[in-house]
Amino acid sequence: MTTSNTQFALAADIGGTNIRAALIDSEGRMTGRGSINTEPKRGIEDASDRLAKLLKAALATTPTGAEIVGIGVSTAGPIRPATGIYNHPPNLPGWHDKTMKSRLANTMTLPVWIGHDATLAALAETRFGDHVGAENLVYVTISTGVGGGIIANSEMVTGSSGGAGEVGHLSVRTGAYKCNVGCDGCFEGNASGPAIARTARDRWTGEGILADLADGDPQNVTSRMVFDAADDGDPVAKEVVNLTIENVAIGLGSLLNVFNPEALVIGGGVVQGLQRHWDRLQASVIDHSLPGYGGSIPLTATRLGDDVSLLGAAQLAFRQARRQ
Ligand SMILES: [Zn+2]
């Protein structure tokens, strides 16, 4: 058995589909990883008890003599971070006005700290990503939805009721598409994965590379197909990719102007497509940010992958434990 004086945190990441957990040390090394289906309809108490089992399994991998500072939980929101109480979470039906904080703390006999997944992704980037020590960092995830997390002057920006960071509803193209919430021309309505697919469907010609990739059915179109077809020269797909780059750049430029971060980090499924057009994206962000940024904007794609929120949860635990 190994021994260690290192501090460890238990970390969990709760999404609408999966709950993941691991034991993580202060350098971000993970052991005892596990995952279960969230099954939110079974209730938050049931989820808390199943998560506790996962955490106990992770805990069993602790080296002898190591200190466990507590449990950090990253979750889909909206949520009030101090209490962990959910506020009509769209992907966790039935969890409104409830929290697992005290139940989980009692079962595990460890302190529990809870944060919004995108905010904790931003926190993880300041500790484990390419921007260790950054005091001002904005993280934007562009995927099925568009969300964000903000670190300003080294603090997590949560807002008065935990709702800060909803960068997906920044207006980028009024008069174009609405998101599910109904705001006109927002980032999410015009640059998320589903928005990219819908924009391509609305320009469907029934022929060409995109039509082939979608087997001739516009309902099959995905954002990945749009990026792939654009790479192969499909004119409609290229037009949609160009529009997407500009929509993303308008959103990111606004965030640069408002927060003046050392780093603006993007993650999420759509970023794989955007990375193939990085120079153009960067040039377009420069076009849509204040002249003070000149030619050097601090835009990067995350390297932390799917573990970003889990790492953020661990960092939340280390940070809160230090402050107690
Ligand atoms: Zn919106």
Boltz pocket constraint, residues with backbone or C-beta under 6 A from the ligand:
constraints:
  - pocket:
      binder: B
      contacts: [[A, 168], [A, 169], [A, 178], [A, 179], [A, 180], [A, 181], [A, 182], [A, 183], [A, 184], [A, 186], [A, 187], [A, 188], [A, 189]]
      max_distance: 6.0
